[in-house]
Amino acid sequence: MTKLVILSETEQKRFDAPPKFTDEEQTLYFAINKDLFYLIESLRTPTNKVGFLLQLGYFRSHGKFYPAHQFRQQDIQFLLKLLGLEASNLDLSKYQKRIPILHREKILKELAWKPLTQKELDLLEEYVIWQAKNQHSPKQLFMMVVDYCWKNKLELPSYNQIALFITQAYNKNESTLVKIGSEYIPIAK
């Protein structure tokens, strides 16, 4: 089964990459209220403080989490300045394994979003199958999936996961239609 190409390669990369914020967007998505200030202060290292805020800002904007190697330098610099930290105290190579997972859990809880568990993936797949029956174009269906995640406060899956669901849904619907058609259309002898 060949996976449908729903977005261009550039669009795919943009979907799976952290946002490129303007100065105004940095101020908006990395905003720190009183509760968040205390939470950040409780984090032990500058790396954890910056990593947490990067994940939070990116999630607020795109509903997704990213590995440290995808963090944007201009956002790192913005947060260092915002938090009054020195770049020499930052080592994002240490922001891996357990720490980003704990930060992800905190962020999802703080924002009242659901993690992308197998249960949620199964529900999302059912939604895609149901919507594919309505003859939407693959790109329309892709956007409907993204919208579904935002409306249901569900962490967004990767482009590949959504594209795979859509491909499988179209293939399943096509197989069903072929089966129904073969039951009613006599085979020429």
N, C-alpha and C positions, 0 to 999 in steps of 0.2 A: 504494500500500500504506500503510495507516494503522498506525502503530506502536502496539503494545499499551500500555495504561497499566497498569503492574504495581504500582507504588507510588503512594500519594497524593502530591500536590504537596509537602506538608510532608515526607513520607518521602524523596522525591527530593532535596529541598534538603538534608536532613540527611545523606543518603548522600554527596553531592558537596561537602559543607562540612567544614572542619576540625572535629575533636571539641571539645566544650565540657568541659574538664577541671575536676574538683574539685581542691581543694588537694592531696589525697592522690595523685590521678592525675598532677598536674603533677610532684610529687616522683618518682613512678615512671617516667613516660615521658620526663622530661628528665634522668634520672639520668646522671651523668658518672663513668665509671670512669677508671683511670689512662691507658689507651691513648687514650680519647676526649679526655681532658684535653689530652694532647700534640697531638692532631690539631687541637683547637680553638685551642690556643695558636699553632699554625702559621698560622692564618688571619690575614690582615693587618689587617682593619678590624673594628670593633665590629659593623657592619652584617652582615658575612659571618659572624661568630661567632654572632650571634643568629639570622640567617637559617638557617644550617646546623643549629643546635640545634632550631629550630622545625620544620624539615623532618624531622629525625630523630625527634623526639617524635611528631609527627603520623603519620609513617610507622609507627613502632612500634605505634601505637594502631589506625590505620585502613588501613595498607597502601597509602597513596596520598600523592601530592605535591600541593602547592597553590601558586598564585601568591601573591606577597607581599600583594596587596590583600585576601586572605582571612585573613591572619594575625590571630589574636585578641589584642586589646590586653592582656587580663589575662595571657596567656602571655608576651607581650613584656616586660611589667613584671616578671614572675616571673624571666625569664632575665636581664634587666638586673641585678636584685638578686643572683641566683645567681653571675653572672660579675663582679660588682663594676664594672659599666659605667654611664656617665652617659647618660641619654636624649638629651641634647643632641648626643652623638656618633653617634647612630643616624639613618640615612636609608634607610629601606626602599624608597624610590623608586629607589634605585640597585641594589637587589637584583633584578636582572632579566637577561634574555638569557643570557649564557654562564655566569655564576656559579651560578645554580640548577641548570643542567644538570650542571655539574661536581660540585656537592654531591649531586645525585641519584645520579650514578654512584658516588661515594664511599660513600654510604649503602647502596646496593644491594650493593656489593662487601663492605662491612663486615658486613652482616647476611646475606650469602649468599642474596640474592633475585635473581630474574630480572627484567629490564626488560620492559616490554610492547612487544615488537617485533612486526613483521608475522607472523613465524613463530609466535610465541606466540599472537597473535590468531587465526591460522588454526587452531591446535590447540584453542583455547578454543571457537571456532565449531563445530568438529567435535564437541567434547564436548557442546555445547548441542544440536546436531541429534540426537545419539545419545540424550541424556536426554529430549528432547521426545517421542521415540517411545514412551516409557514412560508417557505420559499424565499427567505431573505438572502441577499447576496452574502458571500463569505465576509466581506469587509463590514457590511451592516451588522452581521451576527457578531463579529469580533467586537465592534463598538457596543453592542448590546450586552455582551459579557462584561466588559469593563464597567459599563453603567450599572449592571446588576451587582457587581462587587462593591461599587461605591455606595449604592442605595442600601445594601445589606451590611455595610461596614465589614466587608470581608477582604482580607489581605489579597492583593492582586497576584495571580500567577504570572509566570514568564510568558513571553510571546509563544515559545514552542509548546507549552502546555495548552494554551488556548487554541493554537492552530491544530494541535493533535485532536483535541475534543471536537472541533468543528469538522475536521476531515473525517473522523470516525462517525460523527452524526450524519453527515451527507452520505457516506458509504452505507450506513445502516438503513437510512431512508430509501436510498436507491435500490438496495437489495430487497427491501419490503415491497416497493413498487413493482419491481421485476417479478417477484413471486406472485403478487396479486394479478399482474397482467398475464402471466403464463397460465394462471388458473382459468382465466376468462377468454383468452384469445386462443382459438384452435391452432394447432401446429399443422402447417401445410405438409401434405404427403406427396 
